[in-house]
Amino acid sequence: MRLINPVDYFFLALEGRERPLHVGGLQLFTPPAGAGPDFARELYTKLVSAEAVSTRFRQTLGSVSARPKALSWRDDKNIDLDYHVRLSALPRPGRIRELLEVTSRWHSSLLDRHRPLWEIHVVEGLRDGRLAVYTKMHHALADGVTALKLMQSSLSEDPGVTGVPPLFAPHKRHRDEDAGRGPFGALKVAAGMGMEAVGLTRATAEIGWQIARERDMPLPLRAPRSMFNVPIGGARRFAAQSWRIERVRAVANALDCTLNDAVLGMCGGALRAFLLEQQALPDAPLVAFVPVSLHGRGSGDASNSVAAVLANLGTDTADPLQRMQAVTASMRQAKQMMSGLTPLQAMAVSAAMLAPFATSSVTRAVGAVPPTFNVVISHVPGPTRAMYWDGAKLDGVYPASIVMDGAALNITLTRTADTLDFGIIGCRTAVPHVQRLLIHLETALAELENALGLGVPLHQPCASLRC
């Protein structure tokens, strides 16, 4: 038995039928030359034949409930890989549309709390000859950054290499007995939080002074009400698309801002157009919840190590350059606010900032208080080089994240070599026609390119994944 650390327990306690709290991802692979029709089944057979499973993927809840008695993990010594790893075939005609639809259904269902909290689906039957892999694991096991690192550890940069252990197998780079996973990991995390409290008082005072100076900073309970800030159901809709990273980077370079700022501006333009279509655009600008990874900043390799900032998306203006000014200014303010904080302090400040949202979401009283934010937008670092699985080339990694009461839309993206891969999850009832956001993202990027004189025509076709 091992205690669950407080941050990971939060995701278990918060989960319900309408809010599954697992993170996932859809990967697309092009088989190597000469691969036969049974290539996907051969890969599946290798997965279910794995000889060992790492600690992270063996741990099962001490109790299936989310009550205090479930504060412990126990090791499941007899993993049923035939349950956790599944082979599926798409219905005809095997288009990307069918792939996204089945992914939407898989992402809507809860993980079985009687078993380790993860699943892998190997998918054949795509009419273009590619194969797909949909993976999901509970947020208590891994945040998006950790999940992507685990995925990368099961691939190789050499197309000739075969037999790389799957993500659930022990790897040298998997430190399963780290800060959050050793027998006293949860106690260490809790003790660390107490030791950070003294420094947090001074940091909070400095943040308060910054807020007083910069009155235009996005603040909790100040976001406008929108169609995304409503109670949600359990069904999800998933949309995905890729864009050439060089296009987005050219915009960032021209504006002397970060790649992430350019992505936020792109999303702001898409959301404005989407809400105008729905006749639901608020007068005030939308506010995005932007997770900030703390991995590599002395936080260890715990399951969840993430803070959050709030970003103005500039949706109140039709001018793409004015929108970018609003985005970059708010992100500069957010970075100043978080500078100098330790990872635990940053998490504590983020938790305090999000407390009103969390309370209203858990109680399903999202209309009782003004929104803290309208949409989640997250950029998770991915592989910068081409990757392969037994010779099959990785074409894209499309994240599938979480939505909650009061936050019915989530846009998460990652990088795969030379593309930015967007995965959009929305509540199937609250956010109709999620796939329309893909069209608006392309239009928003093209508008920025044209406003900056980059000479790219409007509605240039997207790369890699066509929806």
N, C-alpha and C positions, 0 to 999 in steps of 0.2 A: 504494500500500500504506500502511495505517495500523496501528499497533499497537493491539491490544485492551487496554483498561485492566484491571487485575487483578480488580476486582469483577465486571465483565461476563464475563471469561474463566472465573471460578469456575462460572458457570451453564452454560457450554458444556462444561467438563471434567466436571461432575457428571452430565450428562444420560446416560440410558440408555433401553433399550426399556421398562423397567418404570417409568421416571420421566421422562416428557417434561417439559421445563422451559420451557413457553411459558405466557404469561398470555393470557386471552381474555375475551370479554364477549358477551352476547346482548342485542341492542337490539330493542325492539318499537315499531312506528310505526303510527299510524292515518292512512290516506291522506286527503288533503283532499277536501272536497265536490266532486263532479264528476269525481273520478279514474276513469279507465277500467280495464278488466280487465287491461290491459297496463302498469299503472303500475310494478310491480316490475321488469318487463323494461326499461322506459324508464330507470329509475334505474341498473340494471345496465349498460345500453349506455353511459350517460354515464361510468360508472366506467372501463370498459375503453377508452374513447376519450380518457382524460386525456392531455394532451400532455406532461406532465413528471412526474418522480418525484423526491422529495427524497433527499438523501444517505442518510439513515437507512434508507430503504426500497430503496436500490440496493445496499447493502453486502452482500457475500458473503464467506464464510470463505475465507482463503487456502488452507486444506486442509479436507477434510470430516471429518477425524479430530479428536479432542480432545487430541491430543498437542502438545508445544511448538511444532511447526512451524505450528500453526494459530493462532498468537498475532497474526495480522494480518488486517485486512479489506482487500478489494479492491473497487473499484467495478464493478458490472455495468452496462455501458452499454446493453445491449439487454434491457430488462425485458419478459418475456412476461406481459402483464397478463391475457391469456386464461387463464393458469395460476393466477395469484394471486387473481383475482377470479372467482367462480363463481356461477351462478344455479341454484338448486335449488327443487324443489317438494315439499311434504310429502305423504306417503301419506295416503289417506283414513282417518279422517274429518277430518283436519287439526286435531285438538285441540292444546291446549298440551302434552298428554302426548306426542304424536308429535314436537312441536318439541323438547322436552327430551330425548327419546330420541335423536334425530338429533344434537343438540348434544353429548350424551354420547359418541357415537361419534367425531365430529369432534375433540373435545378429547382423545380417547385416542390419536390418531395423531401420530407424530413429524413435524416439519417437515423438508422436504428440504434437507439441508445443501449441495447443489449449487447452490441458488438463494438469493436473499434470503429471510430467515426470517420470512415473514408470509403470511397468507391472509385473504380476505374472502369470506363466503358470503351472498349475498342470497337470502332464502327467501320464496317465495309459496305459496299454497295453504292458508293458515289459514282455517278455516271462518267465523271472525268478520270476515273481510275485511281484517284487518291484515297487515302484512308484517314480517319479522324480518331482522336482520342479525347474523351471528355472525362475529366478528373474532378472530384470534389472531396473536400475534407472540412471538418468543422473548424470554425474560427478559433475554438479553444485549442486546437492542435497547431495551427499555423495562421499567421496573417498573410497578406498577399505577397509580401517580399519573401518570406520564408518558403511559401508554397512554390514560388517561381524558382528559387534556388534549388529546392528539392527536385523540381522538374529538370532543371539544367544538369543536375548531377547524374541523371539517368541517360543523358545524351553524350555524344562525342563530336569533336570538331573534325574528326577524321572519318570520311565516309567508308573507309575500309575496315573500321573497327566494329566488331560484333561482340555480343555478350556483355555489354555494360550492365551492371546490376540495376534493376528497376528502382524507382524512387522510394519504394517502401522497404527496400533491402538495406542492410547496414552498409554505410559508406564511410571512408576515412574522414570525409568532411562533415559527416553528421555527428554532432556532439550532443547525443541524446541525454547525457547526464549533466547538462549545463545548469545555468542559474535557475531555470524554471522546472527542471526535470530530475535533479538529484533528489534523494530522500528528504532533504531539508530545504529544497529549492524554494518552496512557497514561503517558509519562514524567513529565508534570506531576503526575498523580495519585500515581505511585509516589514522586516526590520530596516531595510534600506529606505523604505518610504518614511519611516519615523525619523531616521537620521537626516533626511532631506528637508524635514518640515521647517527647521530653523532658517535655512537659506531661502526657503520658499516665501517666508514672510517678507523679507526684503525684496525679493524678486516681484512679488505681487504689488508692493508699493511702487516700484519702478514702472510696472506695466500700467498701473492706475494713472501715474503721472503722464505717461505717453498718451494714454487715451484722452486725458484732459487737454493735452497740447494739440493732438490731431483729431479733431472732432468728426472727421469724415470716415474714420475707421469702421468697418463692419463690426457690429457688436451683437451679443446674444439678445434675442427677443426684439430685434430691429428689422429683420427681413420681412418683405411684404408677403401677404398671404397669396398662395398660388395653387394651381390645380395639383401640384405635387405634394402639398402639405395636407394630406387627407388620410383617413384610415385606409388600410390596404387589406386585400384578400390574400389567399395563399398561392394563387396561380401567378406565374411569371411569363413574360415575353422577352426573348433574347434576340438582339440584333448585333451584327458584327461587320467590320470592314477594315481595310488597311489603306494607309496613305504613305507615300514615299517620304521618308524622314528628311530628305534633302529639301523638299518643298517647305516644310514647316520650319526647318532650320534657317532657310533663306529669309523667311519673314522675321524670325527672331534676330538674325544678324542685322537686317535692315533697320530694325527698331531698337537695337542695342539692348535687348532683353533676353531672358532665358528661354530655352525651348519650352519649358513648362508654362511660362507666361503666354507664349504664342498659342499653346494648346488651349489654355483657358479662354483666350480671346476667340479662338475658333469655336469653342463650345458656347460661349456667350452669344455669338452671332447665330449659331444653329438653334439655340433655345429661344431666342427672340423670334426667329422665323416660325418655329414650331408653335409657339404660343399665339402668335398672330393668326396662324391657320385655325387654331382652336378658339379664337376670339377670347383669349384668356391671358393676355399680356398685362401684368401689373404696371402701374405708372412708375413705381420705384424699381431700381435695378435688383435683379436676382442676386442672392448671396450663395456662394458655393462653399461647402465643407470640403476642405482639401487635406487629406491625411499626409503627414510628413513622417517618413520612416526614420527611426532612431537607431536602427541596426548600424553597427560600426562606430557609434558615438559613446562607447563604454556601457552599453545596455546589455551586453552579453548576447546570447542567441536564444532568448526566451521566445515562447510561441508568439506573443504579441508585444511589439515594442514600437508604438506609434503614437504620435501627437497629432494635433489638428490645428489648422488656421482657417480663418474665414476670408473669402475673396469676393470682392465686388466684380460682377460679370459684365457690367456696363450695358445691360439689356434695355436700358431706357433711352438709348440713342441709336439711330440708324447708321451713323457714321462709324465705319470699322476702326478708323484710327483713333477717334475719341474713345471708342470702347476699349481699345488697347491701352490708352492712357489710364483709364480707370482701373483696369486689371493690374497693370504694372505698379501703380501707386499703392494699391491695397496690398499686393504681395510684398512690396518693400516695407510697408508698415508692419506686416505680420512677421517678416523675418527679423526686424528690429525688436519686436516684442519677445520673440523666442531666443534671441541671441543671448549668450551668457548663462542660459539655463542648463542644468544637467538633464539627462534623459528622464529621470524620475520626476524632476520638477516640471519639465515640459508636459509630461503625461498628466501630472496633477493639475496644472493650469488648464489643460485641454478638458479634463474631466469636469472641472468647475464650470467652464464655459458651456459645456454641453449638458450640464445637469438638468436645466429646464426641459430641453428636448427629450432626454432619456426618461424623465419622470412622466411627461405627457404621452410618450410613445408606449411605455409599459402599461400605463393606466388606460390607454386608448382614449385619452382626453385631449386629442391634438388640437381641437378648436378652443380649448380653454385658455391657452396662452399664445401670444404671438410667436411665429416661427423664429428659431435661431438661424436656420439656413433653409434653402429651398431644394438643393440638389447636391449630391456627392460627386466630386470629380477627382479621380485618383490616377497618378502616373507611377507605375511600378517598373523599375529598371529591369531590362531583359537582356538576352544574349546579344552581344555586338557583332558576333561572327556567325557564319552558317553552322548549323548543328544538324546531327544525323542520328537516327535510331536504326541500328543494323543496316546502314546504307540508305535508309529512307530520309530524304531531305525535309527538314522542318520548314514549312512554308509560312506558318503564322501561329501565334499564341493569342487567343482572344479571351480576356478575363471575364468571368461571370461572378459578380460580387453580390452584395446583399442590399435589400431595401427594407424599410421599416415603416410603421405608422408615422406619418408626418414627413416621410422622405421616400416617396414612391418611385424615384428615378435615381439610377446610379450609372455613371459613365466612368469606366476604368480602361486604361490603355497600357500597353507595354511595348517594348521594342523587340523586333526579331530581325537581326542583321541590319538591313537597310529600309525597314518599314516601321511605322507606328501602327499597332494593331489595336483597334477600339472594340471593346465589348460593352454593350449597353443592356442593362437589366431594368425592366419596369414592371410595376404591378399591372397585370393583364387587364384589370377593370379600370383602375384609376388613370392609366396613361395609354390611351388608344393610339394605334398606328405608330408604335415605337420606331419601326423601320424608316419612317419619314425623317427621323433625325439624321440618318446616314446621308440623305440627299442634302439636308441643310448644312451638315458639317462640310461637305464638299463645296457648297456655294459660299459658305462663310470664309473658307480658306482662299478660294478664288477671288473673293472680294478684297481680302487683305492683299493678295498678290497684285491685283490690278491697282489698288489705291497706292501701293508702294512702287509701282512702275516695274514690276518684275516680269511683265510680258507673258503671263500665263492666261490663256483664254478661260472664260467661265465654263463650268461644267466639264472640266477635264476628267476623263474616266478615272475611277479609283483603281488602286493596285490590288493584286493578289486575290482578294475574296470578293466575288460579285454576288450581291444579294438580290 
